[in-house]
Amino acid sequence: LATVQRMGALRRCFPALRTGARRPLTTLKKRWAFVRDAGDGLPVLALFSKEAQPSTVPVPGAPPGDYLDAFTGAPVHLGEGAEVPIDPLSFKILLPAQHPCP
């Protein structure tokens, strides 16, 4: 329930999650990622893994900068050639570090 409530709060706060264009970043067999961007300077990245072990998700073409994991608050820096570590059978939502949402 907490995950669904958090996702709802993020959707209300970020225009990218309501009306933003969806652009694929990675489409591998068991890992994929996309960015949603409404053009307001607050893109949101979504990463998914169906791998049975920890892995990384490459995010070529992701907007560079500092992000925070929406559920853990862990910082993530994205630069050229970035790959984001991800737990088995999980997802991550990355928010711009300087976002206005609680």
C-alpha positions in Angstrom: 0.0 0.0 0.0 2.8 2.4 0.8 4.4 2.0 -2.6 1.1 2.8 -4.4 0.5 5.8 -2.1 4.0 7.1 -2.9 3.5 6.6 -6.6 0.3 8.5 -6.5 2.0 11.4 -4.6 4.8 11.5 -7.2 2.3 11.5 -10.0 0.5 14.5 -8.5 3.7 16.4 -8.0 5.5 15.7 -11.2 4.0 16.8 -14.5 6.3 14.4 -16.3 4.4 11.5 -14.7 1.1 12.8 -15.9 1.7 14.3 -19.3 5.4 13.9 -20.1 6.6 12.2 -23.2 8.0 8.7 -22.6 11.3 8.0 -24.2 13.0 4.5 -24.0 16.6 4.5 -22.8 17.3 0.8 -22.5 15.3 -2.3 -23.7 17.2 -5.4 -22.8 15.6 -8.8 -22.3 15.3 -8.5 -18.5 16.2 -4.9 -17.9 14.7 -1.7 -19.2 14.5 2.0 -18.5 12.7 5.0 -19.8 12.5 8.7 -19.1 9.4 10.8 -18.8 9.8 14.5 -19.5 7.2 17.3 -19.6 9.8 19.9 -20.6 9.8 21.6 -17.2 13.4 20.7 -16.2 12.2 17.8 -13.9 12.5 14.6 -15.9 11.8 11.3 -14.1 13.5 8.0 -14.9 12.0 4.6 -14.4 14.2 1.5 -14.3 13.1 -2.1 -14.1 14.8 -5.5 -13.6 13.5 -9.0 -13.9 17.0 -10.4 -13.3 17.4 -13.0 -10.5 20.6 -11.3 -9.2 21.7 -7.7 -8.7 22.6 -6.0 -11.9 22.9 -2.6 -13.6 20.7 -0.8 -16.0 22.5 1.3 -18.6 20.8 4.6 -19.2 22.3 6.0 -22.4 20.9 9.4 -23.4 19.4 10.0 -19.9 19.5 13.7 -18.9 22.7 14.1 -16.9 22.7 15.3 -13.4 22.0 14.4 -9.8 19.0 12.3 -8.9 17.4 10.7 -5.9 15.8 7.3 -5.6 12.1 8.1 -4.9 11.8 5.3 -2.4 15.1 5.2 -0.5 16.4 8.8 -1.0 19.7 7.4 -2.1 21.6 9.8 -4.4 22.4 8.7 -8.0 24.7 10.7 -10.3 24.1 10.2 -14.1 26.8 11.2 -16.5 27.9 9.9 -19.9 27.8 6.1 -20.0 26.0 5.8 -16.7 24.7 2.5 -15.4 22.5 2.3 -12.4 22.8 -0.6 -9.9 19.5 -2.3 -9.3 18.3 -5.1 -7.0 16.9 -8.4 -8.4 13.2 -8.3 -9.4 12.8 -4.6 -8.6 12.4 -1.1 -9.9 13.7 2.4 -9.3 12.2 5.8 -9.9 14.8 8.5 -10.1 13.8 12.1 -9.4 15.9 15.2 -10.0 17.8 15.9 -6.8 16.5 19.5 -6.7 12.8 18.8 -6.9 10.0 20.6 -5.0 8.1 17.5 -3.9 8.0 15.9 -0.5 
